[in-house]
Each structure stands twice: as structure tokens, then as C-alpha cells.
């Protein structure tokens, strides 16, 4: 219990009260944002994951291109 959240009630007890200057309805995250930079709220990239098909396609295409590059390089005797 702190005096920041509990104020004397005049009869010897403490009454919970919100901090001065702020209402409970106010979004506490607004106090974390820099008004100087007008930063937009950060998005969570994990909420929009890459689809499985797109990820598998990417790696298969990358492996195919790598294999083709190696075949062309060794076939033309670029790498000896």
C-alpha cells in the first residue's frame, strides 16, 4: 500500500484513489509513447505469420537456383 494509490479519508483510514492527473479510463500506453516523434503503435509481426505454402515455395526455389548455379558453374569449368 502506498500513498500514491491510497489517500487518507479523514477518519484515520485509507481510501483507494487514482493517481492525480490521470483517469482510469486513460490508456496507460499513451504515457509510454514519445509525442516528440509521433511514433505509431508497433505492430506485432508474429500476428501475421507467413503461410506454410509461401515458406516452402521460397526454400524450394532457393535450393533449385543454388543447385542450378552449381551445375552451370561446374559444367562451364568456372570452378575447378
C-alpha positions as a Markdown table, in Angstrom:
| # | Residue | x | y | z |
|---|---|---|---|---|
| 1 | Unk | 0.0 | 0.0 | 0.0 |
| 2 | Unk | 1.4 | 3.4 | -1.0 |
| 3 | Unk | 0.1 | 6.9 | -0.6 |
| 4 | Unk | 0.2 | 7.2 | -4.4 |
| 5 | Unk | -2.9 | 5.0 | -4.7 |
| 6 | Unk | -4.4 | 5.3 | -1.2 |
| 7 | Unk | -5.3 | 8.7 | 0.4 |
| 8 | Unk | -6.3 | 9.4 | 3.9 |
| 9 | Unk | -10.1 | 9.6 | 4.3 |
| 10 | Unk | -10.1 | 11.9 | 7.3 |
| 11 | Unk | -11.2 | 9.3 | 9.8 |
| 12 | Unk | -7.9 | 7.5 | 10.2 |
| 13 | Unk | -8.3 | 5.1 | 7.3 |
| 14 | Unk | -7.1 | 5.0 | 3.7 |
| 15 | Unk | -9.3 | 5.2 | 0.6 |
| 16 | Unk | -8.0 | 3.9 | -2.8 |
| 17 | Unk | -7.9 | 6.8 | -5.3 |
| 18 | Unk | -6.5 | 7.0 | -8.9 |
| 19 | Unk | -3.2 | 8.9 | -9.3 |
| 20 | Unk | -3.6 | 12.7 | -9.7 |
| 21 | Unk | -4.0 | 14.0 | -13.2 |
| 22 | Unk | -4.9 | 10.7 | -14.8 |
| 23 | Unk | -8.2 | 8.9 | -15.1 |
| 24 | Unk | -8.6 | 5.2 | -15.0 |
| 25 | Unk | -10.1 | 5.2 | -18.5 |
| 26 | Unk | -7.0 | 6.8 | -20.0 |
| 27 | Unk | -4.8 | 4.4 | -21.9 |
| 28 | Unk | -1.6 | 3.9 | -19.9 |
| 29 | Unk | 0.3 | 3.2 | -23.2 |
| 30 | Unk | -0.1 | 6.8 | -24.2 |
| 31 | Unk | 2.4 | 7.7 | -21.4 |
| 32 | Unk | 4.9 | 5.3 | -23.0 |
| 33 | Unk | 4.8 | 6.8 | -26.5 |
| 34 | Unk | 7.0 | 9.7 | -27.4 |
| 35 | Unk | 5.0 | 12.6 | -28.5 |
| 36 | Unk | 8.1 | 14.2 | -29.9 |
| 37 | Unk | 8.5 | 11.6 | -32.6 |
| 38 | Unk | 4.8 | 10.9 | -33.2 |
| 39 | Unk | 5.5 | 7.3 | -33.2 |
| 40 | Unk | 2.8 | 5.0 | -34.5 |
| 41 | Unk | 1.9 | 2.0 | -32.4 |
| 42 | Unk | 4.1 | -1.0 | -33.1 |
| 43 | Unk | 2.5 | -4.0 | -34.8 |
| 44 | Unk | 3.3 | -7.5 | -33.7 |
| 45 | Unk | 4.8 | -9.3 | -36.7 |
| 46 | Unk | 4.0 | -12.6 | -35.2 |
| 47 | Unk | 0.3 | -12.0 | -35.6 |
| 48 | Unk | 0.7 | -12.2 | -39.4 |
| 49 | Unk | 2.8 | -15.3 | -40.0 |
| 50 | Unk | 4.0 | -16.3 | -43.4 |
| 51 | Unk | 1.8 | -19.1 | -44.9 |
| 52 | Unk | 3.3 | -22.5 | -45.0 |
| 53 | Unk | 2.9 | -22.8 | -48.8 |
| 54 | Unk | 4.8 | -19.5 | -49.3 |
| 55 | Unk | 7.6 | -20.5 | -46.9 |
| 56 | Unk | 8.1 | -23.9 | -48.5 |
| 57 | Unk | 7.9 | -22.4 | -52.0 |
| 58 | Unk | 10.6 | -19.9 | -51.1 |
| 59 | Unk | 13.0 | -22.5 | -49.8 |
| 60 | Unk | 12.4 | -24.9 | -52.7 |
| 61 | Unk | 13.0 | -22.2 | -55.3 |
| 62 | Unk | 16.2 | -21.0 | -53.4 |
| 63 | Unk | 17.5 | -24.6 | -53.3 |
| 64 | Unk | 16.7 | -25.1 | -57.0 |
| 65 | Unk | 18.5 | -21.8 | -58.0 |
| 66 | Unk | 21.5 | -22.8 | -55.9 |
| 67 | Unk | 21.7 | -26.2 | -57.5 |
| 68 | Unk | 21.4 | -24.7 | -61.0 |
| 69 | Unk | 24.1 | -22.2 | -60.2 |
| 70 | Unk | 26.4 | -25.0 | -59.1 |
| 71 | Unk | 25.7 | -27.2 | -62.1 |
| 72 | Unk | 26.3 | -24.2 | -64.5 |
| 73 | Unk | 29.5 | -23.3 | -62.6 |
| 74 | Unk | 31.0 | -26.7 | -62.7 |
| 75 | Unk | 29.7 | -27.5 | -66.2 |
| 76 | Unk | 31.4 | -24.4 | -67.6 |
| 77 | Unk | 34.6 | -25.2 | -65.6 |
| 78 | Unk | 34.3 | -21.9 | -63.8 |
| 79 | Unk | 35.0 | -23.7 | -60.6 |
| 80 | Unk | 37.8 | -26.3 | -61.0 |
